[in-house]
Amino acid sequence: MSQPSLYLLDVEGTVAPCSLTSEQLIPYARTHFEGFLCQSIAALEKKGGDLVPGDLDSDSVFHDLALLQAENHADSDQKAPHIAPHRVSAGQRSDANPSDAIPNILAYLNCLMDRDSDSIALKSLQGKVWKAGFESGKLKGTLFNDVPHAFARWTSHARIAIYSSGSASAQQVFFSHTIYGDLTSLIAAYFDLRVGSKNQFASYAAIAASMQVAPHSVCFFSDAARELDAARAAGMDTRLICRPGNALVSGSGHSTIQSLDEVP
């Protein structure tokens, strides 16, 4: 194909080691969620708020907690920890304060992480915890060494976008605190599961539409064959990238590369 107008990339196993989430980010979230919840809900109680959706900002911790509670109530797993409704109405507290919910919220978050869930609420809350970790210097975005060079090369003639199951805000924080410095000036857009499942072609069509490009002018990179299948079904060109530590994929029908250096 001719040079793409958009390079679309997965994160883990593509630009970062496949162990990034399991060995760095998830353990950090498990360790720091309790303090984060205590601090956030203490602020909520002080304001006299509640854990239900209302006129809350879509990026707020409290919106995430309300969404988490809704997901919990819809969860079909009977063994999952239950988060009971906790409210604090204007000037008058109910018998149960929001802080009483912290143990079950924490237990449910750990349950979701054990399942490797794609919960939107979990991803957003993780992103907020990781943001603090990256900004404090306790976390660093580990990338393969070909990534910054490829990004710099590609931006001379095209745009770059990221599509990951991690929240868009978490992606942005990650790329602003990499071991190679801040790469966000090279990235035009970030997409997460709010655009749809990574295994559905409609998600890739939506990304192309959002970026105002034809699907055939997009090249998508991933280590997951099902994601590549979906992108190809949407009309995109695809590259299966084989990194150290990735699961072996054979017979996928996608062009295979070992490094981004192989792509002009």
Contacts in CASP RR format, 6 or more apart in sequence:
PFRMAT RR
TARGET T0000
AUTHOR 0000-0000-0000
METHOD contacts of the structure
MODEL  1
MSQPSLYLLDVEGTVAPCSLTSEQLIPYARTHFEGFLCQSIAALEKKGGD
LVPGDLDSDSVFHDLALLQAENHADSDQKAPHIAPHRVSAGQRSDANPSD
AIPNILAYLNCLMDRDSDSIALKSLQGKVWKAGFESGKLKGTLFNDVPHA
FARWTSHARIAIYSSGSASAQQVFFSHTIYGDLTSLIAAYFDLRVGSKNQ
FASYAAIAASMQVAPHSVCFFSDAARELDAARAAGMDTRLICRPGNALVS
GSGHSTIQSLDEVP
1 216 0 8 1.000
1 219 0 8 1.000
1 237 0 8 1.000
3 157 0 8 1.000
3 158 0 8 1.000
3 264 0 8 1.000
4 158 0 8 1.000
4 217 0 8 1.000
4 218 0 8 1.000
4 219 0 8 1.000
4 237 0 8 1.000
5 158 0 8 1.000
5 159 0 8 1.000
5 213 0 8 1.000
5 217 0 8 1.000
5 218 0 8 1.000
6 158 0 8 1.000
6 159 0 8 1.000
6 160 0 8 1.000
6 161 0 8 1.000
6 188 0 8 1.000
6 208 0 8 1.000
6 211 0 8 1.000
6 213 0 8 1.000
6 217 0 8 1.000
6 218 0 8 1.000
6 219 0 8 1.000
7 154 0 8 1.000
7 158 0 8 1.000
7 159 0 8 1.000
7 160 0 8 1.000
7 161 0 8 1.000
7 218 0 8 1.000
7 219 0 8 1.000
7 221 0 8 1.000
7 263 0 8 1.000
8 160 0 8 1.000
8 161 0 8 1.000
8 162 0 8 1.000
8 163 0 8 1.000
8 204 0 8 1.000
8 207 0 8 1.000
8 218 0 8 1.000
8 219 0 8 1.000
8 220 0 8 1.000
8 221 0 8 1.000
8 231 0 8 1.000
8 236 0 8 1.000
9 15 0 8 1.000
9 160 0 8 1.000
9 161 0 8 1.000
9 162 0 8 1.000
9 163 0 8 1.000
9 220 0 8 1.000
9 221 0 8 1.000
9 222 0 8 1.000
10 162 0 8 1.000
10 163 0 8 1.000
10 164 0 8 1.000
10 198 0 8 1.000
10 220 0 8 1.000
10 221 0 8 1.000
10 222 0 8 1.000
10 223 0 8 1.000
10 224 0 8 1.000
10 227 0 8 1.000
11 20 0 8 1.000
11 162 0 8 1.000
11 164 0 8 1.000
11 166 0 8 1.000
11 171 0 8 1.000
11 174 0 8 1.000
12 18 0 8 1.000
12 20 0 8 1.000
12 21 0 8 1.000
12 164 0 8 1.000
12 223 0 8 1.000
13 20 0 8 1.000
13 223 0 8 1.000
13 241 0 8 1.000
13 243 0 8 1.000
13 245 0 8 1.000
13 246 0 8 1.000
14 221 0 8 1.000
14 222 0 8 1.000
14 223 0 8 1.000
14 241 0 8 1.000
14 243 0 8 1.000
15 143 0 8 1.000
15 144 0 8 1.000
15 147 0 8 1.000
15 260 0 8 1.000
16 141 0 8 1.000
16 142 0 8 1.000
16 143 0 8 1.000
16 144 0 8 1.000
17 142 0 8 1.000
17 144 0 8 1.000
17 243 0 8 1.000
17 244 0 8 1.000
17 245 0 8 1.000
18 223 0 8 1.000
18 243 0 8 1.000
18 245 0 8 1.000
18 246 0 8 1.000
18 247 0 8 1.000
19 245 0 8 1.000
20 141 0 8 1.000
20 142 0 8 1.000
24 139 0 8 1.000
24 142 0 8 1.000
25 126 0 8 1.000
25 130 0 8 1.000
25 139 0 8 1.000
26 113 0 8 1.000
28 129 0 8 1.000
28 130 0 8 1.000
28 133 0 8 1.000
28 138 0 8 1.000
28 139 0 8 1.000
29 109 0 8 1.000
29 113 0 8 1.000
29 126 0 8 1.000
29 129 0 8 1.000
29 130 0 8 1.000
30 110 0 8 1.000
30 113 0 8 1.000
32 129 0 8 1.000
32 132 0 8 1.000
32 133 0 8 1.000
33 106 0 8 1.000
33 109 0 8 1.000
33 110 0 8 1.000
33 125 0 8 1.000
33 129 0 8 1.000
34 102 0 8 1.000
34 106 0 8 1.000
36 125 0 8 1.000
36 128 0 8 1.000
36 129 0 8 1.000
36 132 0 8 1.000
37 102 0 8 1.000
37 105 0 8 1.000
37 106 0 8 1.000
38 99 0 8 1.000
38 102 0 8 1.000
40 61 0 8 1.000
40 62 0 8 1.000
40 65 0 8 1.000
41 65 0 8 1.000
41 98 0 8 1.000
41 99 0 8 1.000
41 101 0 8 1.000
41 102 0 8 1.000
42 99 0 8 1.000
44 50 0 8 1.000
44 51 0 8 1.000
44 61 0 8 1.000
44 62 0 8 1.000
44 88 0 8 1.000
44 98 0 8 1.000
45 88 0 8 1.000
45 97 0 8 1.000
45 98 0 8 1.000
45 99 0 8 1.000
48 88 0 8 1.000
48 89 0 8 1.000
48 90 0 8 1.000
48 91 0 8 1.000
48 93 0 8 1.000
49 62 0 8 1.000
49 87 0 8 1.000
49 88 0 8 1.000
49 89 0 8 1.000
49 90 0 8 1.000
49 98 0 8 1.000
50 86 0 8 1.000
50 87 0 8 1.000
50 88 0 8 1.000
50 89 0 8 1.000
50 98 0 8 1.000
51 62 0 8 1.000
51 65 0 8 1.000
51 66 0 8 1.000
51 69 0 8 1.000
51 85 0 8 1.000
51 86 0 8 1.000
51 87 0 8 1.000
51 98 0 8 1.000
51 101 0 8 1.000
52 66 0 8 1.000
52 69 0 8 1.000
52 85 0 8 1.000
52 87 0 8 1.000
53 63 0 8 1.000
53 66 0 8 1.000
53 67 0 8 1.000
53 70 0 8 1.000
54 66 0 8 1.000
56 62 0 8 1.000
56 63 0 8 1.000
56 66 0 8 1.000
57 63 0 8 1.000
59 124 0 8 1.000
59 169 0 8 1.000
61 125 0 8 1.000
61 128 0 8 1.000
64 121 0 8 1.000
64 124 0 8 1.000
64 125 0 8 1.000
64 128 0 8 1.000
65 105 0 8 1.000
65 121 0 8 1.000
65 125 0 8 1.000
67 120 0 8 1.000
67 121 0 8 1.000
67 124 0 8 1.000
68 83 0 8 1.000
68 105 0 8 1.000
68 108 0 8 1.000
68 109 0 8 1.000
68 119 0 8 1.000
68 121 0 8 1.000
68 122 0 8 1.000
68 125 0 8 1.000
69 83 0 8 1.000
69 85 0 8 1.000
71 119 0 8 1.000
71 120 0 8 1.000
71 121 0 8 1.000
72 80 0 8 1.000
72 81 0 8 1.000
72 82 0 8 1.000
72 83 0 8 1.000
72 108 0 8 1.000
73 83 0 8 1.000
77 111 0 8 1.000
80 108 0 8 1.000
80 111 0 8 1.000
81 104 0 8 1.000
81 107 0 8 1.000
81 108 0 8 1.000
81 111 0 8 1.000
82 104 0 8 1.000
83 101 0 8 1.000
83 104 0 8 1.000
83 105 0 8 1.000
83 108 0 8 1.000
84 96 0 8 1.000
84 101 0 8 1.000
84 104 0 8 1.000
86 94 0 8 1.000
86 96 0 8 1.000
86 97 0 8 1.000
86 98 0 8 1.000
86 100 0 8 1.000
86 101 0 8 1.000
87 94 0 8 1.000
87 98 0 8 1.000
88 94 0 8 1.000
88 97 0 8 1.000
88 98 0 8 1.000
109 122 0 8 1.000
109 125 0 8 1.000
112 119 0 8 1.000
112 122 0 8 1.000
113 122 0 8 1.000
118 165 0 8 1.000
118 193 0 8 1.000
118 197 0 8 1.000
120 193 0 8 1.000
120 194 0 8 1.000
123 165 0 8 1.000
123 166 0 8 1.000
123 167 0 8 1.000
123 170 0 8 1.000
123 192 0 8 1.000
123 193 0 8 1.000
124 167 0 8 1.000
124 169 0 8 1.000
126 166 0 8 1.000
126 167 0 8 1.000
126 170 0 8 1.000
127 166 0 8 1.000
127 167 0 8 1.000
127 169 0 8 1.000
127 170 0 8 1.000
127 173 0 8 1.000
128 169 0 8 1.000
130 139 0 8 1.000
130 170 0 8 1.000
130 173 0 8 1.000
130 174 0 8 1.000
131 169 0 8 1.000
131 170 0 8 1.000
131 173 0 8 1.000
133 139 0 8 1.000
134 140 0 8 1.000
134 141 0 8 1.000
134 173 0 8 1.000
134 174 0 8 1.000
134 176 0 8 1.000
134 177 0 8 1.000
135 173 0 8 1.000
135 177 0 8 1.000
137 177 0 8 1.000
139 177 0 8 1.000
140 177 0 8 1.000
140 178 0 8 1.000
140 179 0 8 1.000
141 174 0 8 1.000
141 175 0 8 1.000
141 177 0 8 1.000
141 178 0 8 1.000
141 179 0 8 1.000
142 178 0 8 1.000
142 179 0 8 1.000
143 178 0 8 1.000
143 179 0 8 1.000
143 180 0 8 1.000
144 243 0 8 1.000
144 259 0 8 1.000
144 260 0 8 1.000
145 180 0 8 1.000
146 259 0 8 1.000
146 260 0 8 1.000
146 261 0 8 1.000
147 180 0 8 1.000
147 183 0 8 1.000
147 260 0 8 1.000
148 178 0 8 1.000
148 180 0 8 1.000
148 183 0 8 1.000
149 260 0 8 1.000
149 261 0 8 1.000
150 260 0 8 1.000
150 261 0 8 1.000
150 263 0 8 1.000
151 160 0 8 1.000
151 183 0 8 1.000
151 186 0 8 1.000
151 187 0 8 1.000
152 186 0 8 1.000
153 264 0 8 1.000
154 160 0 8 1.000
154 263 0 8 1.000
155 186 0 8 1.000
159 188 0 8 1.000
159 189 0 8 1.000
159 211 0 8 1.000
160 186 0 8 1.000
160 187 0 8 1.000
160 188 0 8 1.000
161 187 0 8 1.000
161 188 0 8 1.000
161 189 0 8 1.000
161 190 0 8 1.000
161 191 0 8 1.000
161 207 0 8 1.000
161 211 0 8 1.000
162 171 0 8 1.000
162 175 0 8 1.000
162 187 0 8 1.000
162 189 0 8 1.000
162 190 0 8 1.000
162 191 0 8 1.000
163 191 0 8 1.000
163 192 0 8 1.000
163 195 0 8 1.000
163 198 0 8 1.000
163 203 0 8 1.000
163 207 0 8 1.000
163 220 0 8 1.000
164 171 0 8 1.000
164 190 0 8 1.000
164 191 0 8 1.000
164 192 0 8 1.000
165 192 0 8 1.000
165 193 0 8 1.000
165 198 0 8 1.000
166 192 0 8 1.000
166 193 0 8 1.000
167 192 0 8 1.000
168 190 0 8 1.000
168 191 0 8 1.000
168 192 0 8 1.000
168 194 0 8 1.000
171 190 0 8 1.000
171 192 0 8 1.000
172 184 0 8 1.000
172 187 0 8 1.000
172 190 0 8 1.000
175 182 0 8 1.000
175 183 0 8 1.000
175 184 0 8 1.000
175 187 0 8 1.000
176 182 0 8 1.000
176 183 0 8 1.000
176 184 0 8 1.000
188 211 0 8 1.000
189 210 0 8 1.000
189 211 0 8 1.000
191 207 0 8 1.000
191 210 0 8 1.000
195 203 0 8 1.000
195 206 0 8 1.000
195 207 0 8 1.000
195 210 0 8 1.000
196 202 0 8 1.000
196 203 0 8 1.000
196 206 0 8 1.000
197 203 0 8 1.000
198 224 0 8 1.000
198 226 0 8 1.000
198 227 0 8 1.000
198 230 0 8 1.000
199 226 0 8 1.000
199 227 0 8 1.000
199 229 0 8 1.000
199 230 0 8 1.000
200 230 0 8 1.000
201 230 0 8 1.000
201 231 0 8 1.000
201 233 0 8 1.000
201 234 0 8 1.000
202 234 0 8 1.000
203 230 0 8 1.000
203 234 0 8 1.000
204 215 0 8 1.000
204 218 0 8 1.000
204 220 0 8 1.000
204 230 0 8 1.000
204 231 0 8 1.000
204 233 0 8 1.000
204 234 0 8 1.000
204 235 0 8 1.000
204 236 0 8 1.000
205 215 0 8 1.000
205 234 0 8 1.000
207 218 0 8 1.000
208 214 0 8 1.000
208 215 0 8 1.000
208 218 0 8 1.000
208 234 0 8 1.000
208 236 0 8 1.000
211 218 0 8 1.000
215 234 0 8 1.000
215 235 0 8 1.000
215 236 0 8 1.000
216 235 0 8 1.000
216 236 0 8 1.000
216 237 0 8 1.000
218 231 0 8 1.000
218 235 0 8 1.000
218 236 0 8 1.000
218 237 0 8 1.000
219 236 0 8 1.000
219 237 0 8 1.000
219 238 0 8 1.000
219 239 0 8 1.000
219 263 0 8 1.000
220 227 0 8 1.000
220 228 0 8 1.000
220 231 0 8 1.000
220 236 0 8 1.000
220 237 0 8 1.000
220 238 0 8 1.000
220 239 0 8 1.000
221 238 0 8 1.000
221 239 0 8 1.000
221 241 0 8 1.000
221 260 0 8 1.000
222 228 0 8 1.000
222 231 0 8 1.000
222 238 0 8 1.000
222 239 0 8 1.000
222 240 0 8 1.000
222 241 0 8 1.000
223 240 0 8 1.000
223 241 0 8 1.000
223 242 0 8 1.000
223 243 0 8 1.000
223 246 0 8 1.000
223 247 0 8 1.000
223 249 0 8 1.000
225 240 0 8 1.000
225 249 0 8 1.000
225 252 0 8 1.000
225 254 0 8 1.000
228 238 0 8 1.000
228 239 0 8 1.000
228 240 0 8 1.000
228 252 0 8 1.000
228 254 0 8 1.000
229 252 0 8 1.000
231 238 0 8 1.000
232 238 0 8 1.000
232 254 0 8 1.000
238 254 0 8 1.000
238 255 0 8 1.000
239 254 0 8 1.000
239 255 0 8 1.000
239 256 0 8 1.000
239 257 0 8 1.000
239 263 0 8 1.000
240 249 0 8 1.000
240 252 0 8 1.000
240 253 0 8 1.000
240 254 0 8 1.000
240 255 0 8 1.000
240 256 0 8 1.000
240 257 0 8 1.000
241 256 0 8 1.000
241 257 0 8 1.000
241 258 0 8 1.000
241 259 0 8 1.000
241 260 0 8 1.000
242 248 0 8 1.000
242 249 0 8 1.000
242 256 0 8 1.000
242 257 0 8 1.000
242 258 0 8 1.000
243 258 0 8 1.000
257 263 0 8 1.000
END
